[in-house]
Each structure stands twice: as C-alpha cells, then as structure tokens.
Amino acid sequence: MLRYLWHQGDIMVASILVVDDDPEIRRLLSRFLVEQGFRVAAAGSRAEFEARKAEGQFDLVILDVMLPDGSGLDICRSLRNSDPRICIILVTALKEEVDRIVGLELGADDYIGKPFSPRELVARIRAVLRRAGETAPTSGTRQCYRFAGYIADPTARSVVSAAGQMLDLTGAEFQLLQALLDRPGRILSRDQLLDLTQGREVSVVDRSIDVLISRIRRKFRDTGDEDIVKTVRNGGYQLATRVDRIESDN
C-alpha cells in the first residue's frame, strides 16, 4: 500500500524522486511528471539522492544506473534492504541488458531503456504504483490464497508461512505470484505473464519474468521449501500446488 501520498485538494498524489545525472533530463522529466499530477523531487548524484531521501519519503524512485559518484544499482540494493515497499524503476542505456537483469535481481520493480518516451515512463509509473496500491475493501472480509502451507493476502501484499514467517516480496514479485495463484496448474508463457503483470509486449531480450521467478523461488527456498513454481520446457512456468481461496477478517 502506498504510504507517502499527499493531498492536492481532494486528490491523493504520489510522490516521486527522479535520480539522473543529466540536468536537462531531470528538468524535462520533472516538469512532465508534475504536469501529469505527481509530486516530484530530483537528484543528480548519489549524495543528492541521500539528501532528498533524508528530507522526505517517496512512493517511487526513478533511478538511473550511471551516476557520477556511484552506481544506481548500489542505491537499488540499499533501498530494497532499508525500505522494501518503495517502488523502483531502473533507467538503463538501451543495450545494457546485464544491468537491467542485475537491477531486477536487486529488487527493482521495472526498468526502462534510454532513450524513452515520457508517456511510456508515465504508463510504467502508473502500473507500478497501481500494483503497490491495490487494496481490497476496508470492511468485512477479504479474499486470500492458501497454498503449500502459506497464506497470501493481496490487501497486505503479504505471504506468511504456517510457522508465521513473512516472505519479503516486492510489488512486482507479489503480482507475479498472484497471477500464478489465480491459475494453479496452468502453464503460463513468459509473454502471458508479462502481459498479466505489466501489460506490455515482451521483447526478445526481456528477461524480467525469468528474474522475478528466480527471486520468488529463492525466497521460498529461504523458508525451507522446495520450488513450488516449475519450469515447463518450451512452455513457461506453472504453479504446481493446490490453491484454496479463503476469506479473512480485516
């Protein structure tokens, strides 16, 4: 759930931090995002990022990989460790596939390659924030998933084991898991999963689904469980466990 929304009249507005060492990109992007209704701050280096972060909290960070005093990947890792719920969109050069993959492994929710259309970036921002902010009704009961000894709660975006251990999933990881939970036993291709979770067409170099699946598997293994998400050769991925939908009181 988004935590740092602020009021603009009767409208709740997401707060975004743009981190890029190019002053022209920062200026144009900040202006465009403000025009789209977001609250925006900007930083041109890791030091400036740390200062802005200390001054206020943000719902989402647009993070360039290359900074003059450090790597955006290091910031991504630090952010994910210190604030798992913050959304991160990584900005990379068009051909930096390795950096994109590493960024996703470190916990980025999405990435976009330079050069990019500001409108495409806004679409990505809205999709990531929507995933982070989706909630169920605040009264009565809500629907959860029970599978392999776990309870997944879409409202809290949480997964808890039978022993009470919480799995620390990012928004992108939880949405991918939920797509599988909604279709237990069904083989879903990378293209289908990308469309279900991010609403965009897959490219020949897009490995974001593979990386997210790997991260989800690793977190389940850390709780002592074997893989519950199977790879089907030339097919895709399959959640190979029974899933029950249950109701939980708020």
Secondary structure, DSSP 8 states (H G I E B T S, - for coil): -----EEETTEEE-EEEEE-S-HHHHHHHHHHHHHTT-EEEEESSHHHHHHHHHH---SEEEEESEETTEEHHHHHHHHHHH-TTSEEEEEEETT-HHHHHHHHHHT-SEEEEES--HHHHHHHHHHHHHHHH----SSSEEEEEEETTEEEETTTTEEEETT--EE---HHHHHHHHHHHTSTT--B-HHHHHHHHH-S---TT--HHHHHHHHHHHHHHHTT----EEEETTTEEEE-S-EEEEEEE-
